[in-house]
Amino acid sequence: MTKKKNVEHVCCVDSISDGVVRLLTGTDREKAYFLSLELFPDGIKEGDWLNLIIKIDNDATKNGKQNVENLYKELKNYINKGE
């Protein structure tokens, strides 16, 4: 398996309804994905083609793990104070 730093997808905006965007991708546009309209730039419309680049944000991952660890420590200290 080849390691990829980023993954790129070209997809078509098939529909937008009730704040949800339906994207079609794949060689025959056989795969559909549903995402919140809030994730897209203003002015997106049905029939638009998008170039999506997906990458792992290592800094955000590290910060998220640190936040969980800090919350755990706070909770543990809170519980220990109650004993």
N, CA, C and O atoms as a Maestro MAE file, in Angstrom:
{
 s_m_m2io_version
 :::
 2.0.0
}

f_m_ct {
 s_m_title
 :::
 protein
 m_atom[332] {
  # First column is atom index #
  i_m_mmod_type
  r_m_x_coord
  r_m_y_coord
  r_m_z_coord
  i_m_residue_number
  s_m_chain_name
  s_m_pdb_residue_name
  s_m_pdb_atom_name
  i_m_atomic_number
  :::
  1 25 0.833 -1.179 0.000 1 A "MET " " N  " 7
  2 3 0.000 0.000 0.000 1 A "MET " " CA " 6
  3 2 0.882 1.248 0.000 1 A "MET " " C  " 6
  4 15 1.799 1.356 0.813 1 A "MET " " O  " 8
  5 25 0.618 2.165 -0.880 2 A "THR " " N  " 7
  6 3 1.379 3.393 -0.985 2 A "THR " " CA " 6
  7 2 0.896 4.395 0.055 2 A "THR " " C  " 6
  8 15 -0.305 4.617 0.211 2 A "THR " " O  " 8
  9 25 1.854 4.998 0.768 3 A "LYS " " N  " 7
  10 3 1.481 6.018 1.738 3 A "LYS " " CA " 6
  11 2 1.212 7.322 1.004 3 A "LYS " " C  " 6
  12 15 1.974 7.726 0.126 3 A "LYS " " O  " 8
  13 25 0.102 7.981 1.380 4 A "LYS " " N  " 7
  14 3 -0.275 9.242 0.760 4 A "LYS " " CA " 6
  15 2 -0.302 10.315 1.836 4 A "LYS " " C  " 6
  16 15 -0.833 10.104 2.927 4 A "LYS " " O  " 8
  17 25 0.271 11.457 1.523 5 A "LYS " " N  " 7
  18 3 0.238 12.575 2.467 5 A "LYS " " CA " 6
  19 2 -1.125 13.257 2.418 5 A "LYS " " C  " 6
  20 15 -1.705 13.574 3.456 5 A "LYS " " O  " 8
  21 25 -1.622 13.478 1.232 6 A "ASN " " N  " 7
  22 3 -2.933 14.096 1.022 6 A "ASN " " CA " 6
  23 2 -3.721 13.236 0.048 6 A "ASN " " C  " 6
  24 15 -3.147 12.524 -0.776 6 A "ASN " " O  " 8
  25 25 -5.034 13.308 0.151 7 A "VAL " " N  " 7
  26 3 -5.908 12.606 -0.778 7 A "VAL " " CA " 6
  27 2 -6.730 13.662 -1.501 7 A "VAL " " C  " 6
  28 15 -7.301 14.551 -0.869 7 A "VAL " " O  " 8
  29 25 -6.790 13.565 -2.815 8 A "GLU " " N  " 7
  30 3 -7.511 14.546 -3.612 8 A "GLU " " CA " 6
  31 2 -8.667 13.866 -4.344 8 A "GLU " " C  " 6
  32 15 -8.510 12.791 -4.922 8 A "GLU " " O  " 8
  33 25 -9.818 14.509 -4.306 9 A "HIS " " N  " 7
  34 3 -11.003 13.988 -4.982 9 A "HIS " " CA " 6
  35 2 -11.631 15.096 -5.823 9 A "HIS " " C  " 6
  36 15 -11.739 16.239 -5.378 9 A "HIS " " O  " 8
  37 25 -12.039 14.754 -7.025 10 A "VAL " " N  " 7
  38 3 -12.838 15.661 -7.842 10 A "VAL " " CA " 6
  39 2 -14.267 15.148 -7.756 10 A "VAL " " C  " 6
  40 15 -14.527 13.965 -7.975 10 A "VAL " " O  " 8
  41 25 -15.182 16.040 -7.438 11 A "CYS " " N  " 7
  42 3 -16.565 15.607 -7.283 11 A "CYS " " CA " 6
  43 2 -17.515 16.684 -7.783 11 A "CYS " " C  " 6
  44 15 -17.147 17.847 -7.946 11 A "CYS " " O  " 8
  45 25 -18.733 16.262 -8.016 12 A "CYS " " N  " 7
  46 3 -19.778 17.142 -8.542 12 A "CYS " " CA " 6
  47 2 -20.841 17.364 -7.473 12 A "CYS " " C  " 6
  48 15 -21.239 16.434 -6.771 12 A "CYS " " O  " 8
  49 25 -21.293 18.608 -7.360 13 A "VAL " " N  " 7
  50 3 -22.398 18.918 -6.457 13 A "VAL " " CA " 6
  51 2 -23.672 18.479 -7.170 13 A "VAL " " C  " 6
  52 15 -24.123 19.124 -8.116 13 A "VAL " " O  " 8
  53 25 -24.235 17.390 -6.708 14 A "ASP " " N  " 7
  54 3 -25.431 16.830 -7.335 14 A "ASP " " CA " 6
  55 2 -26.689 17.564 -6.889 14 A "ASP " " C  " 6
  56 15 -27.566 17.873 -7.696 14 A "ASP " " O  " 8
  57 25 -26.761 17.837 -5.580 15 A "SER " " N  " 7
  58 3 -27.946 18.534 -5.072 15 A "SER " " CA " 6
  59 2 -27.620 19.236 -3.765 15 A "SER " " C  " 6
  60 15 -26.676 18.883 -3.058 15 A "SER " " O  " 8
  61 25 -28.433 20.240 -3.469 16 A "ILE " " N  " 7
  62 3 -28.358 20.944 -2.188 16 A "ILE " " CA " 6
  63 2 -29.792 21.057 -1.691 16 A "ILE " " C  " 6
  64 15 -30.651 21.639 -2.353 16 A "ILE " " O  " 8
  65 25 -30.036 20.486 -0.509 17 A "SER " " N  " 7
  66 3 -31.396 20.479 0.024 17 A "SER " " CA " 6
  67 2 -31.348 20.461 1.545 17 A "SER " " C  " 6
  68 15 -30.608 19.680 2.144 17 A "SER " " O  " 8
  69 25 -32.139 21.326 2.159 18 A "ASP " " N  " 7
  70 3 -32.249 21.371 3.621 18 A "ASP " " CA " 6
  71 2 -30.884 21.480 4.299 18 A "ASP " " C  " 6
  72 15 -30.654 20.854 5.334 18 A "ASP " " O  " 8
  73 25 -29.988 22.265 3.726 19 A "GLY " " N  " 7
  74 3 -28.675 22.484 4.328 19 A "GLY " " CA " 6
  75 2 -27.701 21.342 4.154 19 A "GLY " " C  " 6
  76 15 -26.673 21.293 4.830 19 A "GLY " " O  " 8
  77 25 -28.012 20.411 3.245 20 A "VAL " " N  " 7
  78 3 -27.145 19.256 2.999 20 A "VAL " " CA " 6
  79 2 -26.736 19.243 1.530 20 A "VAL " " C  " 6
  80 15 -27.566 19.395 0.633 20 A "VAL " " O  " 8
  81 25 -25.423 19.057 1.307 21 A "VAL " " N  " 7
  82 3 -24.885 18.976 -0.049 21 A "VAL " " CA " 6
  83 2 -24.645 17.513 -0.376 21 A "VAL " " C  " 6
  84 15 -24.017 16.789 0.397 21 A "VAL " " O  " 8
  85 25 -25.143 17.088 -1.516 22 A "ARG " " N  " 7
  86 3 -24.891 15.720 -1.989 22 A "ARG " " CA " 6
  87 2 -23.818 15.797 -3.063 22 A "ARG " " C  " 6
  88 15 -24.008 16.422 -4.106 22 A "ARG " " O  " 8
  89 25 -22.673 15.144 -2.789 23 A "LEU " " N  " 7
  90 3 -21.559 15.120 -3.727 23 A "LEU " " CA " 6
  91 2 -21.483 13.758 -4.397 23 A "LEU " " C  " 6
  92 15 -21.683 12.728 -3.753 23 A "LEU " " O  " 8
  93 25 -21.194 13.758 -5.685 24 A "LEU " " N  " 7
  94 3 -20.976 12.508 -6.415 24 A "LEU " " CA " 6
  95 2 -19.518 12.454 -6.826 24 A "LEU " " C  " 6
  96 15 -18.957 13.444 -7.297 24 A "LEU " " O  " 8
  97 25 -18.910 11.295 -6.647 25 A "THR " " N  " 7
  98 3 -17.518 11.101 -7.019 25 A "THR " " CA " 6
  99 2 -17.344 9.671 -7.515 25 A "THR " " C  " 6
  100 15 -18.271 8.865 -7.439 25 A "THR " " O  " 8
  101 25 -16.178 9.364 -8.013 26 A "GLY " " N  " 7
  102 3 -15.904 8.049 -8.581 26 A "GLY " " CA " 6
  103 2 -15.849 8.141 -10.088 26 A "GLY " " C  " 6
  104 15 -16.239 9.153 -10.670 26 A "GLY " " O  " 8
  105 25 -15.369 7.095 -10.720 27 A "THR " " N  " 7
  106 3 -15.204 7.121 -12.170 27 A "THR " " CA " 6
  107 2 -16.522 7.313 -12.901 27 A "THR " " C  " 6
  108 15 -16.564 7.969 -13.942 27 A "THR " " O  " 8
  109 25 -17.586 6.754 -12.371 28 A "ASP " " N  " 7
  110 3 -18.909 6.913 -12.979 28 A "ASP " " CA " 6
  111 2 -19.847 7.698 -12.069 28 A "ASP " " C  " 6
  112 15 -21.068 7.602 -12.187 28 A "ASP " " O  " 8
  113 25 -19.266 8.470 -11.167 29 A "ARG " " N  " 7
  114 3 -20.037 9.224 -10.166 29 A "ARG " " CA " 6
  115 2 -21.006 8.307 -9.431 29 A "ARG " " C  " 6
  116 15 -22.156 8.665 -9.179 29 A "ARG " " O  " 8
  117 25 -20.515 7.114 -9.091 30 A "GLU " " N  " 7
  118 3 -21.366 6.126 -8.447 30 A "GLU " " CA " 6
  119 2 -21.357 6.237 -6.928 30 A "GLU " " C  " 6
  120 15 -22.156 5.578 -6.264 30 A "GLU " " O  " 8
  121 25 -20.477 7.050 -6.365 31 A "LYS " " N  " 7
  122 3 -20.401 7.190 -4.911 31 A "LYS " " CA " 6
  123 2 -20.981 8.538 -4.507 31 A "LYS " " C  " 6
  124 15 -20.632 9.572 -5.075 31 A "LYS " " O  " 8
  125 25 -21.869 8.514 -3.521 32 A "ALA " " N  " 7
  126 3 -22.489 9.750 -3.043 32 A "ALA " " CA " 6
  127 2 -22.065 10.003 -1.599 32 A "ALA " " C  " 6
  128 15 -21.987 9.084 -0.784 32 A "ALA " " O  " 8
  129 25 -21.796 11.269 -1.307 33 A "TYR " " N  " 7
  130 3 -21.434 11.698 0.041 33 A "TYR " " CA " 6
  131 2 -22.326 12.872 0.405 33 A "TYR " " C  " 6
  132 15 -22.621 13.720 -0.437 33 A "TYR " " O  " 8
  133 25 -22.755 12.919 1.654 34 A "PHE " " N  " 7
  134 3 -23.642 13.970 2.135 34 A "PHE " " CA " 6
  135 2 -22.923 14.750 3.229 34 A "PHE " " C  " 6
  136 15 -22.494 14.182 4.234 34 A "PHE " " O  " 8
  137 25 -22.796 16.059 3.022 35 A "LEU " " N  " 7
  138 3 -22.101 16.920 3.980 35 A "LEU " " CA " 6
  139 2 -22.920 18.182 4.221 35 A "LEU " " C  " 6
  140 15 -23.714 18.597 3.377 35 A "LEU " " O  " 8
  141 25 -22.713 18.778 5.382 36 A "SER " " N  " 7
  142 3 -23.413 20.006 5.733 36 A "SER " " CA " 6
  143 2 -22.997 21.145 4.815 36 A "SER " " C  " 6
  144 15 -21.817 21.299 4.499 36 A "SER " " O  " 8
  145 25 -23.959 21.934 4.396 37 A "LEU " " N  " 7
  146 3 -23.708 23.088 3.547 37 A "LEU " " CA " 6
  147 2 -22.739 24.066 4.206 37 A "LEU " " C  " 6
  148 15 -22.015 24.782 3.514 37 A "LEU " " O  " 8
  149 25 -22.721 24.102 5.531 38 A "GLU " " N  " 7
  150 3 -21.832 24.996 6.276 38 A "GLU " " CA " 6
  151 2 -20.351 24.763 5.961 38 A "GLU " " C  " 6
  152 15 -19.530 25.655 6.176 38 A "GLU " " O  " 8
  153 25 -20.006 23.593 5.460 39 A "LEU " " N  " 7
  154 3 -18.608 23.259 5.174 39 A "LEU " " CA " 6
  155 2 -18.112 23.843 3.854 39 A "LEU " " C  " 6
  156 15 -16.920 23.768 3.557 39 A "LEU " " O  " 8
  157 25 -19.009 24.421 3.062 40 A "PHE " " N  " 7
  158 3 -18.674 24.855 1.709 40 A "PHE " " CA " 6
  159 2 -18.642 26.372 1.590 40 A "PHE " " C  " 6
  160 15 -19.251 27.077 2.394 40 A "PHE " " O  " 8
  161 25 -17.936 26.868 0.589 41 A "PRO " " N  " 7
  162 3 -17.875 28.323 0.399 41 A "PRO " " CA " 6
  163 2 -19.224 28.883 -0.059 41 A "PRO " " C  " 6
  164 15 -20.050 28.184 -0.648 41 A "PRO " " O  " 8
  165 25 -19.411 30.172 0.235 42 A "ASP " " N  " 7
  166 3 -20.628 30.853 -0.212 42 A "ASP " " CA " 6
  167 2 -20.741 30.765 -1.733 42 A "ASP " " C  " 6
  168 15 -19.738 30.810 -2.445 42 A "ASP " " O  " 8
  169 25 -21.956 30.640 -2.210 43 A "GLY " " N  " 7
  170 3 -22.192 30.639 -3.649 43 A "GLY " " CA " 6
  171 2 -22.152 29.274 -4.297 43 A "GLY " " C  " 6
  172 15 -22.370 29.161 -5.503 43 A "GLY " " O  " 8
  173 25 -21.879 28.224 -3.522 44 A "ILE " " N  " 7
  174 3 -21.854 26.877 -4.112 44 A "ILE " " CA " 6
  175 2 -23.252 26.554 -4.635 44 A "ILE " " C  " 6
  176 15 -24.257 26.925 -4.029 44 A "ILE " " O  " 8
  177 25 -23.296 25.857 -5.767 45 A "LYS " " N  " 7
  178 3 -24.600 25.533 -6.353 45 A "LYS " " CA " 6
  179 2 -24.543 24.171 -7.039 45 A "LYS " " C  " 6
  180 15 -23.470 23.640 -7.328 45 A "LYS " " O  " 8
  181 25 -25.709 23.636 -7.284 46 A "GLU " " N  " 7
  182 3 -25.805 22.352 -7.981 46 A "GLU " " CA " 6
  183 2 -25.117 22.466 -9.334 46 A "GLU " " C  " 6
  184 15 -25.262 23.467 -10.035 46 A "GLU " " O  " 8
  185 25 -24.369 21.433 -9.689 47 A "GLY " " N  " 7
  186 3 -23.647 21.410 -10.953 47 A "GLY " " CA " 6
  187 2 -22.202 21.874 -10.835 47 A "GLY " " C  " 6
  188 15 -21.411 21.671 -11.756 47 A "GLY " " O  " 8
  189 25 -21.845 22.502 -9.702 48 A "ASP " " N  " 7
  190 3 -20.449 22.909 -9.498 48 A "ASP " " CA " 6
  191 2 -19.569 21.674 -9.342 48 A "ASP " " C  " 6
  192 15 -19.996 20.660 -8.790 48 A "ASP " " O  " 8
  193 25 -18.350 21.769 -9.827 49 A "TRP " " N  " 7
  194 3 -17.343 20.731 -9.643 49 A "TRP " " CA " 6
  195 2 -16.356 21.219 -8.604 49 A "TRP " " C  " 6
  196 15 -15.942 22.378 -8.621 49 A "TRP " " O  " 8
  197 25 -15.982 20.331 -7.700 50 A "LEU " " N  " 7
  198 3 -15.098 20.687 -6.599 50 A "LEU " " CA " 6
  199 2 -13.843 19.824 -6.614 50 A "LEU " " C  " 6
  200 15 -13.867 18.661 -7.017 50 A "LEU " " O  " 8
  201 25 -12.766 20.416 -6.172 51 A "ASN " " N  " 7
  202 3 -11.528 19.695 -5.958 51 A "ASN " " CA " 6
  203 2 -11.305 19.666 -4.453 51 A "ASN " " C  " 6
  204 15 -10.935 20.678 -3.858 51 A "ASN " " O  " 8
  205 25 -11.530 18.510 -3.836 52 A "LEU " " N  " 7
  206 3 -11.389 18.367 -2.392 52 A "LEU " " CA " 6
  207 2 -10.041 17.744 -2.064 52 A "LEU " " C  " 6
  208 15 -9.661 16.719 -2.630 52 A "LEU " " O  " 8
  209 25 -9.332 18.372 -1.152 53 A "ILE " " N  " 7
  210 3 -8.064 17.824 -0.677 53 A "ILE " " CA " 6
  211 2 -8.249 17.502 0.800 53 A "ILE " " C  " 6
  212 15 -8.608 18.371 1.595 53 A "ILE " " O  " 8
  213 25 -8.004 16.263 1.154 54 A "ILE " " N  " 7
  214 3 -8.171 15.803 2.526 54 A "ILE " " CA " 6
  215 2 -6.801 15.464 3.074 54 A "ILE " " C  " 6
  216 15 -6.055 14.680 2.488 54 A "ILE " " O  " 8
  217 25 -6.481 16.070 4.208 55 A "LYS " " N  " 7
  218 3 -5.203 15.766 4.839 55 A "LYS " " CA " 6
  219 2 -5.378 15.726 6.349 55 A "LYS " " C  " 6
  220 15 -6.288 16.347 6.898 55 A "LYS " " O  " 8
  221 25 -4.520 15.009 6.993 56 A "ILE " " N  " 7
  222 3 -4.546 14.904 8.448 56 A "ILE " " CA " 6
  223 2 -3.864 16.142 9.025 56 A "ILE " " C  " 6
  224 15 -2.769 16.515 8.605 56 A "ILE " " O  " 8
  225 25 -4.528 16.772 9.991 57 A "ASP " " N  " 7
  226 3 -3.964 17.938 10.665 57 A "ASP " " CA " 6
  227 2 -3.314 17.447 11.959 57 A "ASP " " C  " 6
  228 15 -3.979 17.313 12.987 57 A "ASP " " O  " 8
  229 25 -2.024 17.183 11.897 58 A "ASN " " N  " 7
  230 3 -1.311 16.631 13.046 58 A "ASN " " CA " 6
  231 2 -1.317 17.575 14.246 58 A "ASN " " C  " 6
  232 15 -1.404 17.116 15.385 58 A "ASN " " O  " 8
  233 25 -1.227 18.881 14.013 59 A "ASP " " N  " 7
  234 3 -1.253 19.842 15.120 59 A "ASP " " CA " 6
  235 2 -2.600 19.809 15.837 59 A "ASP " " C  " 6
  236 15 -2.653 19.809 17.067 59 A "ASP " " O  " 8
  237 25 -3.685 19.781 15.071 60 A "ALA " " N  " 7
  238 3 -5.020 19.722 15.676 60 A "ALA " " CA " 6
  239 2 -5.211 18.408 16.437 60 A "ALA " " C  " 6
  240 15 -5.837 18.392 17.498 60 A "ALA " " O  " 8
  241 25 -4.680 17.316 15.905 61 A "THR " " N  " 7
  242 3 -4.762 16.023 16.579 61 A "THR " " CA " 6
  243 2 -4.025 16.074 17.912 61 A "THR " " C  " 6
  244 15 -4.537 15.621 18.935 61 A "THR " " O  " 8
  245 25 -2.831 16.625 17.887 62 A "LYS " " N  " 7
  246 3 -2.026 16.743 19.108 62 A "LYS " " CA " 6
  247 2 -2.731 17.611 20.137 62 A "LYS " " C  " 6
  248 15 -2.784 17.263 21.316 62 A "LYS " " O  " 8
  249 25 -3.279 18.753 19.690 63 A "ASN " " N  " 7
  250 3 -3.991 19.651 20.604 63 A "ASN " " CA " 6
  251 2 -5.243 18.999 21.173 63 A "ASN " " C  " 6
  252 15 -5.547 19.161 22.354 63 A "ASN " " O  " 8
  253 25 -5.968 18.264 20.339 64 A "GLY " " N  " 7
  254 3 -7.170 17.572 20.805 64 A "GLY " " CA " 6
  255 2 -6.847 16.537 21.865 64 A "GLY " " C  " 6
  256 15 -7.551 16.427 22.869 64 A "GLY " " O  " 8
  257 25 -5.790 15.783 21.643 65 A "LYS " " N  " 7
  258 3 -5.382 14.778 22.634 65 A "LYS " " CA " 6
  259 2 -4.967 15.449 23.942 65 A "LYS " " C  " 6
  260 15 -5.285 14.957 25.025 65 A "LYS " " O  " 8
  261 25 -4.257 16.572 23.838 66 A "GLN " " N  " 7
  262 3 -3.831 17.301 25.035 66 A "GLN " " CA " 6
  263 2 -5.039 17.845 25.795 66 A "GLN " " C  " 6
  264 15 -5.075 17.800 27.024 66 A "GLN " " O  " 8
  265 25 -6.021 18.353 25.067 67 A "ASN " " N  " 7
  266 3 -7.242 18.859 25.709 67 A "ASN " " CA " 6
  267 2 -7.975 17.765 26.471 67 A "ASN " " C  " 6
  268 15 -8.447 17.990 27.585 67 A "ASN " " O  " 8
  269 25 -8.072 16.584 25.877 68 A "VAL " " N  " 7
  270 3 -8.732 15.460 26.550 68 A "VAL " " CA " 6
  271 2 -7.948 15.069 27.796 68 A "VAL " " C  " 6
  272 15 -8.536 14.814 28.847 68 A "VAL " " O  " 8
  273 25 -6.632 15.023 27.683 69 A "GLU " " N  " 7
  274 3 -5.789 14.680 28.832 69 A "GLU " " CA " 6
  275 2 -5.964 15.707 29.959 69 A "GLU " " C  " 6
  276 15 -6.051 15.340 31.131 69 A "GLU " " O  " 8
  277 25 -6.013 16.985 29.599 70 A "ASN " " N  " 7
  278 3 -6.212 18.033 30.606 70 A "ASN " " CA " 6
  279 2 -7.569 17.911 31.286 70 A "ASN " " C  " 6
  280 15 -7.669 18.065 32.503 70 A "ASN " " O  " 8
  281 25 -8.613 17.637 30.511 71 A "LEU " " N  " 7
  282 3 -9.947 17.459 31.091 71 A "LEU " " CA " 6
  283 2 -9.987 16.256 32.033 71 A "LEU " " C  " 6
  284 15 -10.616 16.299 33.090 71 A "LEU " " O  " 8
  285 25 -9.309 15.190 31.632 72 A "TYR " " N  " 7
  286 3 -9.250 13.995 32.478 72 A "TYR " " CA " 6
  287 2 -8.567 14.321 33.804 72 A "TYR " " C  " 6
  288 15 -9.037 13.911 34.865 72 A "TYR " " O  " 8
  289 25 -7.461 15.055 33.742 73 A "LYS " " N  " 7
  290 3 -6.744 15.438 34.963 73 A "LYS " " CA " 6
  291 2 -7.618 16.317 35.858 73 A "LYS " " C  " 6
  292 15 -7.638 16.134 37.075 73 A "LYS " " O  " 8
  293 25 -8.340 17.271 35.261 74 A "GLU " " N  " 7
  294 3 -9.228 18.144 36.032 74 A "GLU " " CA " 6
  295 2 -10.331 17.338 36.709 74 A "GLU " " C  " 6
  296 15 -10.649 17.563 37.877 74 A "GLU " " O  " 8
  297 25 -10.907 16.404 35.971 75 A "LEU " " N  " 7
  298 3 -11.968 15.569 36.527 75 A "LEU " " CA " 6
  299 2 -11.426 14.706 37.668 75 A "LEU " " C  " 6
  300 15 -12.067 14.564 38.709 75 A "LEU " " O  " 8
  301 25 -10.260 14.143 37.463 76 A "LYS " " N  " 7
  302 3 -9.643 13.301 38.490 76 A "LYS " " CA " 6
  303 2 -9.363 14.124 39.751 76 A "LYS " " C  " 6
  304 15 -9.611 13.660 40.864 76 A "LYS " " O  " 8
  305 25 -8.844 15.351 39.575 77 A "ASN " " N  " 7
  306 3 -8.596 16.223 40.719 77 A "ASN " " CA " 6
  307 2 -9.900 16.594 41.418 77 A "ASN " " C  " 6
  308 15 -9.950 16.638 42.647 77 A "ASN " " O  " 8
  309 25 -10.942 16.858 40.660 78 A "TYR " " N  " 7
  310 3 -12.244 17.206 41.225 78 A "TYR " " CA " 6
  311 2 -12.791 16.052 42.059 78 A "TYR " " C  " 6
  312 15 -13.302 16.257 43.160 78 A "TYR " " O  " 8
  313 25 -12.680 14.845 41.526 79 A "ILE " " N  " 7
  314 3 -13.175 13.663 42.233 79 A "ILE " " CA " 6
  315 2 -12.359 13.444 43.508 79 A "ILE " " C  " 6
  316 15 -12.923 13.141 44.559 79 A "ILE " " O  " 8
  317 25 -11.052 13.594 43.423 80 A "ASN " " N  " 7
  318 3 -10.187 13.373 44.582 80 A "ASN " " CA " 6
  319 2 -10.449 14.397 45.677 80 A "ASN " " C  " 6
  320 15 -10.318 14.076 46.858 80 A "ASN " " O  " 8
  321 25 -10.816 15.622 45.314 81 A "LYS " " N  " 7
  322 3 -11.135 16.646 46.321 81 A "LYS " " CA " 6
  323 2 -12.402 16.315 47.090 81 A "LYS " " C  " 6
  324 15 -12.564 16.729 48.238 81 A "LYS " " O  " 8
  325 25 -13.293 15.576 46.465 82 A "GLY " " N  " 7
  326 3 -14.557 15.217 47.096 82 A "GLY " " CA " 6
  327 2 -14.446 14.077 48.083 82 A "GLY " " C  " 6
  328 15 -15.382 13.818 48.840 82 A "GLY " " O  " 8
  329 25 -13.332 13.405 48.086 83 A "GLU " " N  " 7
  330 3 -13.167 12.247 49.000 83 A "GLU " " CA " 6
  331 2 -12.847 12.666 50.400 83 A "GLU " " C  " 6
  332 15 -12.681 11.817 51.276 83 A "GLU " " O  " 8
  :::
 }
 m_bond[331] {
  # First column is bond index #
  i_m_from
  i_m_to
  i_m_order
  :::
  1 1 2 1
  2 2 3 1
  3 3 4 2
  4 3 5 1
  5 5 6 1
  6 6 7 1
  7 7 8 2
  8 7 9 1
  9 9 10 1
  10 10 11 1
  11 11 12 2
  12 11 13 1
  13 13 14 1
  14 14 15 1
  15 15 16 2
  16 15 17 1
  17 17 18 1
  18 18 19 1
  19 19 20 2
  20 19 21 1
  21 21 22 1
  22 22 23 1
  23 23 24 2
  24 23 25 1
  25 25 26 1
  26 26 27 1
  27 27 28 2
  28 27 29 1
  29 29 30 1
  30 30 31 1
  31 31 32 2
  32 31 33 1
  33 33 34 1
  34 34 35 1
  35 35 36 2
  36 35 37 1
  37 37 38 1
  38 38 39 1
  39 39 40 2
  40 39 41 1
  41 41 42 1
  42 42 43 1
  43 43 44 2
  44 43 45 1
  45 45 46 1
  46 46 47 1
  47 47 48 2
  48 47 49 1
  49 49 50 1
  50 50 51 1
  51 51 52 2
  52 51 53 1
  53 53 54 1
  54 54 55 1
  55 55 56 2
  56 55 57 1
  57 57 58 1
  58 58 59 1
  59 59 60 2
  60 59 61 1
  61 61 62 1
  62 62 63 1
  63 63 64 2
  64 63 65 1
  65 65 66 1
  66 66 67 1
  67 67 68 2
  68 67 69 1
  69 69 70 1
  70 70 71 1
  71 71 72 2
  72 71 73 1
  73 73 74 1
  74 74 75 1
  75 75 76 2
  76 75 77 1
  77 77 78 1
  78 78 79 1
  79 79 80 2
  80 79 81 1
  81 81 82 1
  82 82 83 1
  83 83 84 2
  84 83 85 1
  85 85 86 1
  86 86 87 1
  87 87 88 2
  88 87 89 1
  89 89 90 1
  90 90 91 1
  91 91 92 2
  92 91 93 1
  93 93 94 1
  94 94 95 1
  95 95 96 2
  96 95 97 1
  97 97 98 1
  98 98 99 1
  99 99 100 2
  100 99 101 1
  101 101 102 1
  102 102 103 1
  103 103 104 2
  104 103 105 1
  105 105 106 1
  106 106 107 1
  107 107 108 2
  108 107 109 1
  109 109 110 1
  110 110 111 1
  111 111 112 2
  112 111 113 1
  113 113 114 1
  114 114 115 1
  115 115 116 2
  116 115 117 1
  117 117 118 1
  118 118 119 1
  119 119 120 2
  120 119 121 1
  121 121 122 1
  122 122 123 1
  123 123 124 2
  124 123 125 1
  125 125 126 1
  126 126 127 1
  127 127 128 2
  128 127 129 1
  129 129 130 1
  130 130 131 1
  131 131 132 2
  132 131 133 1
  133 133 134 1
  134 134 135 1
  135 135 136 2
  136 135 137 1
  137 137 138 1
  138 138 139 1
  139 139 140 2
  140 139 141 1
  141 141 142 1
  142 142 143 1
  143 143 144 2
  144 143 145 1
  145 145 146 1
  146 146 147 1
  147 147 148 2
  148 147 149 1
  149 149 150 1
  150 150 151 1
  151 151 152 2
  152 151 153 1
  153 153 154 1
  154 154 155 1
  155 155 156 2
  156 155 157 1
  157 157 158 1
  158 158 159 1
  159 159 160 2
  160 159 161 1
  161 161 162 1
  162 162 163 1
  163 163 164 2
  164 163 165 1
  165 165 166 1
  166 166 167 1
  167 167 168 2
  168 167 169 1
  169 169 170 1
  170 170 171 1
  171 171 172 2
  172 171 173 1
  173 173 174 1
  174 174 175 1
  175 175 176 2
  176 175 177 1
  177 177 178 1
  178 178 179 1
  179 179 180 2
  180 179 181 1
  181 181 182 1
  182 182 183 1
  183 183 184 2
  184 183 185 1
  185 185 186 1
  186 186 187 1
  187 187 188 2
  188 187 189 1
  189 189 190 1
  190 190 191 1
  191 191 192 2
  192 191 193 1
  193 193 194 1
  194 194 195 1
  195 195 196 2
  196 195 197 1
  197 197 198 1
  198 198 199 1
  199 199 200 2
  200 199 201 1
  201 201 202 1
  202 202 203 1
  203 203 204 2
  204 203 205 1
  205 205 206 1
  206 206 207 1
  207 207 208 2
  208 207 209 1
  209 209 210 1
  210 210 211 1
  211 211 212 2
  212 211 213 1
  213 213 214 1
  214 214 215 1
  215 215 216 2
  216 215 217 1
  217 217 218 1
  218 218 219 1
  219 219 220 2
  220 219 221 1
  221 221 222 1
  222 222 223 1
  223 223 224 2
  224 223 225 1
  225 225 226 1
  226 226 227 1
  227 227 228 2
  228 227 229 1
  229 229 230 1
  230 230 231 1
  231 231 232 2
  232 231 233 1
  233 233 234 1
  234 234 235 1
  235 235 236 2
  236 235 237 1
  237 237 238 1
  238 238 239 1
  239 239 240 2
  240 239 241 1
  241 241 242 1
  242 242 243 1
  243 243 244 2
  244 243 245 1
  245 245 246 1
  246 246 247 1
  247 247 248 2
  248 247 249 1
  249 249 250 1
  250 250 251 1
  251 251 252 2
  252 251 253 1
  253 253 254 1
  254 254 255 1
  255 255 256 2
  256 255 257 1
  257 257 258 1
  258 258 259 1
  259 259 260 2
  260 259 261 1
  261 261 262 1
  262 262 263 1
  263 263 264 2
  264 263 265 1
  265 265 266 1
  266 266 267 1
  267 267 268 2
  268 267 269 1
  269 269 270 1
  270 270 271 1
  271 271 272 2
  272 271 273 1
  273 273 274 1
  274 274 275 1
  275 275 276 2
  276 275 277 1
  277 277 278 1
  278 278 279 1
  279 279 280 2
  280 279 281 1
  281 281 282 1
  282 282 283 1
  283 283 284 2
  284 283 285 1
  285 285 286 1
  286 286 287 1
  287 287 288 2
  288 287 289 1
  289 289 290 1
  290 290 291 1
  291 291 292 2
  292 291 293 1
  293 293 294 1
  294 294 295 1
  295 295 296 2
  296 295 297 1
  297 297 298 1
  298 298 299 1
  299 299 300 2
  300 299 301 1
  301 301 302 1
  302 302 303 1
  303 303 304 2
  304 303 305 1
  305 305 306 1
  306 306 307 1
  307 307 308 2
  308 307 309 1
  309 309 310 1
  310 310 311 1
  311 311 312 2
  312 311 313 1
  313 313 314 1
  314 314 315 1
  315 315 316 2
  316 315 317 1
  317 317 318 1
  318 318 319 1
  319 319 320 2
  320 319 321 1
  321 321 322 1
  322 322 323 1
  323 323 324 2
  324 323 325 1
  325 325 326 1
  326 326 327 1
  327 327 328 2
  328 327 329 1
  329 329 330 1
  330 330 331 1
  331 331 332 2
  :::
 }
}
